[in-house]
Amino acid sequence: MKQYLFIFKFTMVSMMLFPTFSCEKSNSDHDFEDPNVLESNLLESSDLFATSIKERDSEHVFEIVDIKRKNSTLQVKVKGGGEDENFRFIWDGQIQESYPMGIKLVLTYEVKNEDFDSDKEHMISVNLQKIIENIGNIEDFRFSIINGSKIQNKVLNPDGVVSDGK
């Protein structure tokens, strides 16, 4: 009987201690995932996407003027900025699958050498083939471009009409 009691107690203690020893601590030094680089100006990261929206109160504000779709390329006309290479699109990795299918992108600008000119106009292009791939026809998608410098959202609908987003 003592042998069964010992086995029972050993089993219970082992079961209580198992979760303590089975947990593995994360080796990362930060809370954010590293972005996946899809194109030179297109990053995929849900964390960076969310952070860019939360922290979009910027002293270097640009304006999204227009959006056009040309084949698998999205062209966004902006007013404000310095060099085209300093603009980045950030995708959260999600695709709205109900019709019309939708993709949200945050457009950010990284100021380098104080090269920001609020009157300068740019046409920023991004190849969306890495996002769309074989999912569907690019003309069937709605693209929401969220301004990473201020509260502004422009939507390019499947019919080519651009509207202010919510």
C-alpha positions as CSV (number, residue, x, y, z in Angstrom):
1,M,0.0,0.0,0.0
2,K,2.9,2.4,0.8
3,Q,4.3,1.7,-2.6
4,Y,1.1,2.8,-4.3
5,L,0.8,5.9,-2.2
6,F,4.4,6.8,-3.1
7,I,3.7,6.3,-6.9
8,F,0.5,8.4,-6.6
9,K,2.3,11.3,-4.8
10,F,5.2,11.1,-7.3
11,T,2.9,11.2,-10.3
12,M,0.9,14.2,-8.8
13,V,4.1,16.2,-8.1
14,S,5.5,15.4,-11.5
15,M,2.3,16.6,-13.2
16,M,2.3,19.8,-11.2
17,L,6.0,20.5,-12.1
18,F,5.8,19.5,-15.8
19,P,4.4,22.9,-17.0
20,T,7.2,24.7,-15.2
21,F,9.9,22.8,-17.0
22,S,8.2,22.5,-20.4
23,C,7.9,26.2,-21.1
24,E,10.5,27.8,-23.3
25,K,11.5,31.4,-22.9
26,S,11.7,33.6,-26.0
27,N,15.1,34.6,-27.2
28,S,14.0,37.8,-28.9
29,D,15.1,41.1,-27.6
30,H,12.0,42.9,-28.8
31,D,8.3,42.4,-28.9
32,F,7.9,42.9,-32.7
33,E,8.4,40.4,-35.5
34,D,10.9,41.2,-38.1
35,P,9.2,42.5,-41.3
36,N,9.2,40.2,-44.3
37,V,10.7,42.2,-47.3
38,L,8.4,41.5,-50.3
39,E,9.8,44.2,-52.6
40,S,12.3,47.0,-52.0
41,N,9.5,49.3,-50.9
42,L,7.0,46.7,-49.6
43,L,7.2,45.1,-46.2
44,E,4.9,42.6,-44.5
45,S,4.5,42.9,-40.8
46,S,1.3,43.0,-38.7
47,D,3.2,44.5,-35.8
48,L,4.8,47.3,-37.9
49,F,1.5,47.9,-39.6
50,A,-0.3,48.5,-36.3
51,T,2.6,50.6,-34.9
52,S,2.6,52.8,-38.0
53,I,-1.1,53.5,-37.6
54,K,-0.8,54.3,-33.9
55,E,2.3,56.5,-34.3
56,R,1.2,58.4,-37.4
57,D,1.3,61.9,-35.8
58,S,4.3,63.2,-37.7
59,E,5.9,66.6,-38.1
60,H,6.7,65.6,-41.7
61,V,3.2,65.2,-43.1
62,F,2.5,64.2,-46.7
63,E,-0.9,64.0,-48.5
64,I,-2.2,61.0,-50.5
65,V,-3.6,62.8,-53.6
66,D,-4.6,59.9,-56.0
67,I,-4.3,56.1,-56.5
68,K,-4.2,54.3,-59.8
69,R,-3.9,50.6,-60.7
70,K,-1.8,49.6,-63.8
71,N,-1.5,45.9,-64.3
72,S,0.0,44.5,-61.1
73,T,1.3,47.9,-60.0
74,L,-0.3,50.3,-57.7
75,Q,0.6,54.0,-58.2
76,V,0.1,56.4,-55.4
77,K,0.5,60.1,-56.0
78,V,1.6,62.0,-52.9
79,K,2.4,65.6,-52.0
80,G,5.2,66.1,-49.6
81,G,8.5,64.2,-49.1
82,G,12.0,64.1,-50.4
83,E,13.2,61.1,-52.3
84,D,10.9,58.4,-53.6
85,E,13.1,55.7,-52.1
86,N,12.2,56.9,-48.6
87,F,8.5,55.8,-49.0
88,R,7.5,52.4,-47.8
89,F,4.3,50.4,-48.0
90,I,3.6,48.1,-45.0
91,W,1.1,45.3,-45.4
92,D,-0.4,43.5,-42.4
93,G,-0.5,40.2,-44.2
94,Q,-4.3,40.0,-44.4
95,I,-6.6,39.8,-47.4
96,Q,-10.3,40.5,-47.1
97,E,-11.8,37.6,-49.0
98,S,-15.4,38.8,-49.3
99,Y,-16.3,40.6,-52.5
100,P,-14.7,42.9,-53.3
101,M,-11.5,41.4,-51.9
102,G,-9.5,44.0,-50.1
103,I,-5.9,44.8,-49.1
104,K,-4.8,47.5,-46.6
105,L,-1.4,49.1,-46.9
106,V,0.1,51.8,-44.7
107,L,2.3,54.3,-46.7
108,T,5.1,55.7,-44.5
109,Y,8.0,58.1,-45.1
110,E,11.4,57.9,-43.5
111,V,13.0,61.3,-43.2
112,K,16.7,61.2,-44.1
113,N,18.9,64.3,-44.0
114,E,15.9,66.5,-43.4
115,D,15.1,66.2,-47.1
116,F,11.4,66.8,-46.6
117,D,9.6,69.3,-48.9
118,S,5.9,69.7,-48.3
119,D,5.2,70.9,-51.8
120,K,7.1,68.2,-53.7
121,E,4.9,65.7,-55.6
122,H,5.8,62.0,-56.1
123,M,4.4,59.0,-57.9
124,I,5.2,56.1,-55.6
125,S,4.8,52.7,-57.3
126,V,4.6,49.3,-55.7
127,N,4.4,45.9,-57.4
128,L,1.6,43.9,-55.7
129,Q,2.4,40.6,-57.4
130,K,4.0,39.3,-54.1
131,I,0.7,39.9,-52.3
132,I,-1.8,38.9,-55.0
133,E,0.2,36.0,-56.5
134,N,-2.4,33.5,-57.7
135,I,-5.3,34.6,-55.5
136,G,-7.2,36.5,-58.1
137,N,-7.3,39.3,-60.7
138,I,-5.9,42.6,-59.4
139,E,-8.8,44.4,-60.9
140,D,-11.1,42.6,-58.5
141,F,-9.4,44.0,-55.4
142,R,-10.1,47.1,-53.3
143,F,-6.9,48.8,-52.0
144,S,-7.0,50.9,-48.9
145,I,-3.9,53.2,-48.6
146,I,-3.5,54.5,-45.1
147,N,-1.4,57.6,-44.6
148,G,1.4,56.9,-42.2
149,S,2.0,60.6,-41.4
150,K,-1.6,61.7,-40.5
151,I,-5.1,60.5,-40.3
152,Q,-6.0,59.9,-44.0
153,N,-7.2,56.9,-45.9
154,K,-7.8,56.6,-49.6
155,V,-9.5,53.6,-51.2
156,L,-9.1,52.5,-54.8
157,N,-12.2,50.4,-55.7
158,P,-12.3,47.7,-58.3
159,D,-14.1,50.0,-60.8
160,G,-11.1,52.5,-60.5
161,V,-12.9,55.1,-58.5
162,V,-10.9,56.6,-55.6
163,S,-12.8,57.5,-52.4
164,D,-11.9,58.7,-48.9
165,G,-11.8,55.7,-46.6
166,K,-13.3,55.4,-43.1
